[in-house]
Amino acid sequence: MKKIAIFMMLFILAIASAQGDTTPKNIIILFADGTTSSQYEFGRYSSALLRQQSFAVTDIVMAKGQYQLMKTESANYFVTDSAAAASAMATGYKVNNGAISITPDGKTPPTIMEVAKDKGKRIGLLSTAPIYDASPAAFSTHAKSRRDYELIVNQYLELAPDVLMGGGSNYFLPNSLPGGKRQDGKNVIEAFKAKGYQYINTPEQLNQIKSIKLLGLFADEDLDYEIDRNSQETPNLAQMVTAALQVLNQVSKKSKNRGFVLFAENENTDSAGHHNDVAALMRDLWAFDDAVKVALEFQKQNPDTLVIVTGDHETGGFSPTYGRKNLEPAGNTNYLNVKIEQLKLIERYKMSLNAFSQKFKAKAKQTTSSSELNAYLNTLLQENFPGLILDDDLREKILTQSQLGPNSNYLPSNILGLAIARQTGFYWGSAGHTPTPITVAAIGPGSQLFKGFNDNTAFAVKLRQLIGQ
């Protein structure tokens, strides 16, 4: 494996030398968890028709930069999880599903953020998930299990990223405090503040940053989907990226400015795929693209910046398609395809399928009356999913809390997702991950390395080269 890594490094060096492109000072990695070409194309199409806006991922980064595909299998499975995929991309080595940058033989190859810090670069980690979640954790720390949240947070304190923002305040606080879940009694927020970090927990405070080190935790666990988000309570990814770039681009008077590496993740695109939630996916793709536009605007002012747009795996087997409107004979009058009318229908939805599931299951626990539960279901649908038709077979499954299929693990979300698919053509093949190759698009100095077809371990090799290792 070591020989392969050395050969790959030499090959990349040869390409870079031949093309004569410069090495970037700054690297911004925009990470849409669970997405690949089909999701991005949906983002482009829906943004053009509904927002009348260009989609920067496809229209700028892919169209004007470099573009490639990468394999995603883990060390032990064909279908990866986020921990194994992000670990391969961060270290250059395959790991088992569930592991955080620890190889099957127990080794801990350095992560990209560790390499960047060692080279004198400032580093930042952002996520709409808990900041200790699999992807940001794998790009910076090491753990036998992605569930070792306390250990991961402890390693953040030791690594001391210049910026750390997202959800997940629960594992920064002891269980003796409201919302805290730490068993060791440590208040890690106070420990970060003792190291000189400014701590913020509201969107308004993003406009009041005065420090060169920032810790921002905006929820106990995940930040809300864009479709559910209260802008007074939690920021969007674009706001966090804007603040992070402001902090990371500050030049310390005591040290030479060697640039930075920023990892910024929208994890909600992955969660939307698990729940088969096309309306939530659409809005979070737009929110992700807004963050990409922030990065591209920064690049205009700082042309020595490389912008990379990628993800870790595909989620949900997202499959918009055409078919029949119903089970009647096929023909021109019984034909359904995706167009502006279907997009306008899902644009009217006001709630994520996860929020729907939580509300419905809470009501189901409170009543044994099937008629009362059915009435509540009707109210939820009428108020939050106007125009949606729920067929009798799917209504029965929701009311009886029945299984939809062996690969549908998010109920009743996946059931309502199928109802939406029947009416709009936005179908899903799974509630889990798939092995569809992921896309990597890059623009700026160093982007010439990102083209062709590679394994996801090559991503780390290329980044190490660009950082200067």
Buried (B, 14 or more C-beta within 10 A) or exposed (E): EEEEBEEBBEEBEEBBEEEEBEBBBBBBBBBBBBBBBBBBBBBBBBBBEBEEBBBBBBBBBBEEBBBBBBBBBBBBBEBBBBBBBBBBBBBBBBBBBBBBBBBEEEEBBBBBBBBBBEBEBBBBBBBBBBBBBBBBBBBBBBBEEBBBBBBBBBBBBEBBBBBBBBBBBBBBBBEEBEEBBBEEEBBBBEBBBEEEBBBBBEBEBBEEBEBBBBBBBBBBBBBBBBBBBEEEEBBBBBBBBBBBBBBBBBEEEEEEBBBBBBBBBBBBBBBBBBBBBBBBBBBBBBBBBBBBBBBBEBBEEBEBBBBBBBBBBBBBBBEBEEBEEEEEEEEEEEEBEBEEEBBEBBBEBEBBBBBBBEBBEEBBEEEEEEEEBBEBBEEBBEEBBEEBEBEEEBBEBBBEEEEBEEEBBBBBBBBBBBBBBBBBBBBBBBBBBBBBBBBBBBBBBBBBBBBEEBBBBBBBBBBBBBBEB
